[in-house]
Amino acid sequence: MKNIFLLFLIFAIAQNTYAQQLKAKVVDENNEPLVGATVYFDGTTRGVITNTDGFFNIKKPENISEPILVITYLGYETLYENNLKNLKNTYQLKPNPENLDTVDLYASPFSRKEMLEVFKANFLGKGRPARQCEILNLDDVIVYYVVKENTLYAKSTNPIIVKNDYLGYKIKFDLKDFQVKYSSKTLDIHYLKQSYYVGFSFFEDINPKKLKRRQKIYESSLNMFFRSLIEDNLDKTKFQVGYKGFLKNPKEIFGVKPIENDFFLIYLRSKVMKTFKSKYIPTKITLKHKGELSTLQFQKPFCRVDQFGNNIDIQNVLLIGDLAESKVAKMLPVNFSLKNN
């Protein structure tokens, strides 16, 4: 059984920049100040709330060049801003028109309990880290199954709050899309074709003593692999690369090219690229690390990463195997690194 996990999680792009203070006001549809609105940078531990006049003052992360600023307030649509060079003086939030309590358009053939189990397995992941995670507002999550698509969907008008006792974080995850696709009308994992979710996340460090666990997770992560490719130290980080059942020198498989704004282009060498009638055929590369085995299926023959190894072309790389289990339970802040922790 191939458990395929496609994560379209939107990452901030990291590089060294000067810190700056960002100030603005958050108002409602009547231009009245919204008090206590949450303002944070996606994928980080940096966030604030608006004051009694609706104003916020937040410091831009020093090592993130193009972060996404997220503004949320209960009952209102979430607002995202990635053009921080032209920050507005005022941000107006719109009431959320979607009432998820009325999601009864599809008669789900499975019970809510059954569907929630699938949701948690494909959102949190599996294993010990997932078992030590708790969704604090599970009642806010709406799950339903569309029979004609053989697909389980999940939605929530409020950010999903995950308490991760394994890594010592509380995560607010603003879920934008969640789908688990099957080959037939079932929830059986053996018929799972693909699962993915999209969203924005804010981390609160509730137990810094979990640093060793965080480091261990990071050392086996896709971020660390890409970072090791960039820094040419895969021997040191113990990653092994395989192709068609044989271990290969990573330099025979991958090329690395610096591009604009301190990003890096990681591309497949021509010797491993296959085409049919001039059309690229997805290429599978095996990745081994300390007993864990994964497959990177390149939907396109390249991806761009930042200095932390964060892949900004997430849709280009499909994960199969152990890395596919690295879901919210193993999520770390986007700018986490061993050097800075």
N, C-alpha and C positions, 0 to 999 in steps of 0.2 A: 504494500500500500504506500502510495506516495502522498505524504501530507504536504501540500504545497501552500505556502504562505506568501502572499504578495502584500507587502506593506507600502501603502502610499502615504506614509506619514510625512508631513511637510517639515523639513528641517531648516534652521537658520544656517547661514554660511559664515564660517569662522575665519577671521584673520586679525592681525594686530592693528588696532586703530585707536585714536585718541578717544577717551571717554567724554561724554557730553550729557548734560542734563536736558531732559525733554519735559516740557511743561505744556499743558493744555487743559481744556474744560470739557466735561461730559454732560450733555443735557438730554432730556427726553423729547418726545414729539411736540411738546408745547414750549420748548426751549427753557424748561425748568431744570435746575441742576439735579443730577442724579448723585445722591449721597451714598457712599459705600460701594460704588462700582469697582470691579476688580480690573486692574490694568497690569499686564505682565508681558514678558518676552517669551515667545513660544519655545518650548523645550529647555527652559532654564529655571533657576531658582530665584530669579529676580522679578519681583512684583510688588505693587502697592495698591491702596484703595483710595478713591476720591474723598476729599474732605467735605465739610458741611456746605461748601459753595460749589461742589462738583469738580474742583480742580485736582489734578495729580501732578506730581513731580517725580520723575523716575530717571535713574542714571542708565544710560546706554551701556551695555556690556562692553568692556574694553577690548575684548578679543573676538568680537562678532561684527562683521562689516555690514551685513544685510539682514539683521534680525527682523522678525515679524512681531509687531506690537499688537497685542490682543486686548480688546476691551469687552467685558461681559457684565451683564446685570440681569438678575432674575426676571423672567417675563419679557425680555427684549432680545432682539437678534444680536448675535455676536458680531463685532466689528473688527476688521483686520487692517492693519496699516503697515506696508513694507517700504513706503517712500518717506523715510524719516528725514531726508534732506529738506523736504518741503512739508514739514509737520504743520497741520492745521492748528488754529488757535482754539477751535471748538469742534467737538465730535458729537453728532446727534445720533442717538440710538433709536431704532424703530421697534414698536411692539411686535412681539413674535406672533404672527397670525396662526401658526400651526398648533393645533390642539391634538396632541398625540393620544389623548383619551378616546378619540373617535376613530382610531386606526382599527377599523373592523371591516375594511373593504375586502379583505381576503379571509375566508374561513380556513384557518390553519388546521391541518389534520393532526397536529401534535399539541400536547398540553403545554402550558406556560412553563411548568417545571422542566419538562424535557428540553424545550427550546432555550431556557436560561442556562442549562448545563452546557449546551453547545456554545452558547454565547460566551460563557466564562472560559471555556477551554480554548476558544479561538481569539479571545480578547486578552485574557491574562496569560495564557499559555498552560504548560503542564509542569509536573515535577515539584520539587520542594519550594522553589521561589514562588510558584503560583499558589501552592497550598498555604503559604504564609501571607497571602494577599486577601484583603477583604474589600468588597465594594460596599461602601457605607450607605449608598442610596440606590440600592438595587431596584426598589419600587419605581424609580423614575425611568427605568429602562423598559421600553416597549419592544417586544419581539413578535414577529409574525412570519409565516411561511407562505410563499407564493408558489402554488402547486404547478402552474403552467411554466414556471421558470426553474423549478426544483431548487429554490433558493431561500435561505433564511436571512431575514433582514432584522436590524436592530436600530432603534433611534432613541434619543433622549433630548428633551428641551433644556434640561439642566446639565451642566458639566458632570460627568461621572467621577465620583470621588473614590479613589483607591488608596487604602492604607496598606503600604508594603512594609511589613515588619522584617522581611528578609533583608532588604537593602536600606531600610530606615528612611523611606520617603513617603510623604503623602502627595498624591498626584491628582490634580484636577484635569480631567481629559474631556475636552469639548469635542464630542463625537459628531462627525459630519456625514460619515457613511460607514456602514458595516454590512458585509455580505459573506455568506458561506454558501458556495455553489456545490450541488451534487449532480451525479449522473442520472439519478432517478428520484422518485418521491420517497425520500428517506432522510433520516438523521444519522445513519450508520457511517462511521468514520471511514470504512472501507470504500465507500462510494463518493467520498469527498473529492472534488475536483480542484477547488481553489477557495481560499479565504483571504479577505483583506479588510482593512479599515483605514479611514482617513480621519485626521483630527489634529487638534492643537493641545499642547500639554504645558502645565505649570507644576514645578517641583517645589515642595517644601521639605527641607532637611529636618526630620524629626528625631534622628538618631545618628549623629556623626560617627559613633563608635563602630558602625557597620562598614568602615572604610575597606577592610581587607576583602570583604565579600564583593564590594563594588569593584575593587581592583581585579579580582578573579573573573568577574563577569566581563569586564572591559577587555581583559587579556584574551578572551576567546571570542570576542565580538567581530562582526564584519567591519566595524569602524577600525579596529586594531589591525585587521588584515590589510585593508586599503592603506592605512597609515604606514604599515610596514613596507608595503610596495613602494610608496612614495619615498621613504627613508632608506630603502634598500637594505633592510635588516631582518628579512624573513627567517634567516638561520637563527638569529638571536631570539625571535619571538616564537619559534617552533611551529610555524605554519608550513604545511606541505601541500604542494599543488599537483594534481593529477589530470591526465587527459586520456580518454579511451582505455582506462584500466591500468595505466602506467604512471609512476611518479615522474614529474618533469621538472627541469629547471624553470622557475617562474619567469625568467627572462625570455624563455622560448615561447611562452604563452602570452605574457602581457608586456605592453610597452607603457611607459609613463612620460607624459609631456607637460611641462609647466605651461599654463595659459594665463589669461588676464586675471587680475585681482588676487593673485596667489592661489588660484584654483589649479587643479591638476586634472589632465585628461588621462584616464586609464583605458587603454584600448587593446583589443585582441590582435595578436600577430596574424598575418595573412595565412600562415601555415595551418592555423586551427579554424579559420573561417571557411564555412561551406555555403555554397549558393546553389540554387536550382532555378534555371531560366533567368539568371541575373538577379534573383531574389534571395536575400540573406536568410539562411536557415538558423534558428536559435541554437547556440552552442553551449554545451554543458561542460563545466569545469569542476573537478572534484577538489574539495578543500578538507584537509585533515588537521586537527589540532588537539593534542593530548587526549586521544581516544574518541573525540567527537568527529563525526563524518557528515559533511554537507555537500550539496551540489549548488553551484551558481549557474543558473541558466540565463545566459545573456540574450535577451530578446532583441537587443541591438548590440553591435560589436564594440560598445564603448559606454563609459559613464564618467561623470565629472564629480570630483570629491574636493573637500576643503582640507586644510592642514590637520584637522582632527580625524580625517577619514570618513566624514559624513558624506554619504552619497546623495547628491541633489537630483540625480536622474534615477530615482528609486524604481520607476516603472520599467527601467531597462534591465533590471537584474531580478530574476525570480529565484526565491530561496526554497530549497528542498532539503529535508533532513533536520539535523540538530539546530541549525541556525533558524529554521522555520519556527522553532519553538521559542525563539527569543522575542517574546511579545511584551506586553506592558509589565509583566512581573520582572523582566530583566532590563527594563528601560532605565537609562541613565541620562542626566542632563546633557544637552547637545555638545557643550564645551568641556565635558569631563575628560580629564587626561591624567595619566599616572604622574606626570611631572608636576601637576598643579594640585595634587591631593596627597 
